[in-house]
Amino acid sequence: MADKKIVMRTGEALVEADQAWSAAEPEVVIGELDGPVGYAIANLIGDQVKGHTRVWAILNSDVQVRPATLMVSKYTAPNARYTNVLMGTVQAAVANAVLDAVREGHIPKKKVNDIGIIVAVWLDPSAGDAKTKIDHDVLFTTHRQATFNAIRKAMTNEPSIDWLLKNQKKIGHYFHELGVNGEL
């Protein structure tokens, strides 16, 4: 795969711990920087939107990871606390997950300067509530694992169409089921 062009791959994953605020459900798009993903990254970083700031995945200030990874919030940041958790613990988790994916071979090391990643991140709104006591280690772990899983699934084309067709009737969408059962 190291020499094969990666036009665009997509993936998503869900990881959660016992605490509701710990859930992580990233969606990723991965592709060559000279293709649609690269153009999307350039447009997103240059077109900032209040409440949905786009930031690079970094290990710490001045240490951006490779491949270039742009983090975009799926939820409008309501306050500074939420923003600080998103652009602290979650940002570091995403950066570490990208490096984990390179280390495990899901992202070819030879391609890290040629591809980019967009990670749409969901951080539970309660993270912005001053009354919510957050365990940053738990939050870091769930976001790191979920982002790694989403990247792995994108790069391995999971789930396969055969698996989807076989399991389509067995898998119901959680919120649809809640609605059907009158719980929404």
N, C-alpha and C positions, 0 to 999 in steps of 0.2 A: 504494500500500500504506500510505501514511502515515496514512490515515483508516480503513483497514480494521482491525478488531479481530484481534489475533494471540492466539488462545486458547492454542494449544500447538504448538510446532514442535520436532522432534528432529533431531539430527545427530551424526555421529561421524566421526573421521578418524584416520589413522595417518601419522606422519612420523617417520623415523629417520635418523640419520647412521651413520657407520661403527661408532661405539662402541655397545655394547649398552645402556649406561646412558642413552643419549641419546633413546631411543624415547619418543614421546609419543602417547598414544591417548585423547584426551578424548572424552567423550560430553556433549552439551549438550541442555538443555531450555530453550526460550525461550517466554515468554508474558506476557500482561497481569498486572500486579500485583494487579488486582482479580479475578483468576480463579484457577484451580488452581495455576499456577506461583507466583503471589504467596503463596498459602496455604502451599505447600510450602516456599518460602524462609523464611517466618516460623516455620514449625515446625522446620525444620532449624537455623536460627540459635539458636533457643530451646531446642533439645534436643541439646546437645553430647555427644559420645561419646568417651571416652578412646581415643586412637590414630587417631581420625577427626575431628579438629577441623574445624569449618566456619569459613571465613574469607572476608571480602570480598576481591574482586580490587582491589588498590591499586597505584598507581604507586610510592608510598612511604607511610610512616606519615602519616596525616592527609590523604591524597589518594585517596579512593575514586573509581572510575570510574563512568560512567553509560553504559548502563543498569546498575542495581545488579546485580552479578554475584557469586554465592556459589560458592566453590570447595570441593569435597568430595573427600577422598582416597578412592580405591578400594582402597588398600592400608593396612593398619594400620601406622602410623609406629612403627618399632622402637626408635628412639633419637633423641637431640637432633640429631645430624648430619643425619639424614634429614629431620627436622622443619624444620631451618633451611634446607635446600636447597629443600624444598617451599614453605615460607613466605617464601622469599627470591627466588631465581632463577625458580622456576616461577610463583609468585604474580605477579611483575612481568611475566612473559611472557604470562600469561593477561590481565592488565589491558591490556597493549599490544595484544593481539590483538582485544580488544573494541573499543578505540578505532579500530584499523585497519578493523574491519568497519563501524563507523559512517562513517569517512572514505570507504570504498569504496562506500557506499550499500547494503550488505547489511542493515544495521539503519537504518531511517529515523530521521534526526536528530530529526524532530518527535515520535518515540515514545520517546526515551531516558528520559524520566521516568515513562513509563507501563508499560514492560515490564521484566521481570527475566530473568536468565539463571542457570541452575544448571550448573556445569561439574564433571563427575566427572573427576578427574585421576588418571592413572596415572603414577607416578614409579617407575622400576626400583628394586627393593629394594637393588641394589648401591650405590645413591647413599648409603646409610647406612653402608656399610663404609668404615672409615678407610683401608683399603688401596687403595680405588678413587680414582684421580686424575681428578677431574671438570673438564672445561673448561666453565666456566659460560657462556661465550658460545655454545658449541655447544648446550648444554642450553636456554638461553634461546631460541635460534633455532628449535629443533625444537618446543618447546612453543608458542611464539608462532604458528608456521605451522600446526601441527596444530589449535590452538584456532580460529584464523581460518578454516581449511578446514571445521571442524565447524559453525561458525556460518553460514558461507556455504551449506553444504549444507542446513542446517536451514531457512534462510530462502528457499532456492530449491527446496525439496522434492526434493533429490537423494539418491540416484538415483531416477529416475522409475519408476513401475510398469512402463511399457513397456520400459525398459532392463533392469529386473530380470527380467522374463519372458523377454526375448530372450537374456539372458546367464546365466540360472540354471544351466544345465548346464555352462557354461564355467568357473564360479567355484567352487573348492573351498575349504573352510575350512582354513587352514594347519595347525592342530592336529589336525583330523580326518585330513588327509592324512598327517601324521606318524604317527598311530596306525595307519592302514591299512598304512603301509609298515614298521611295526614299530620306528619310531624313538622312540616314546614309551614 
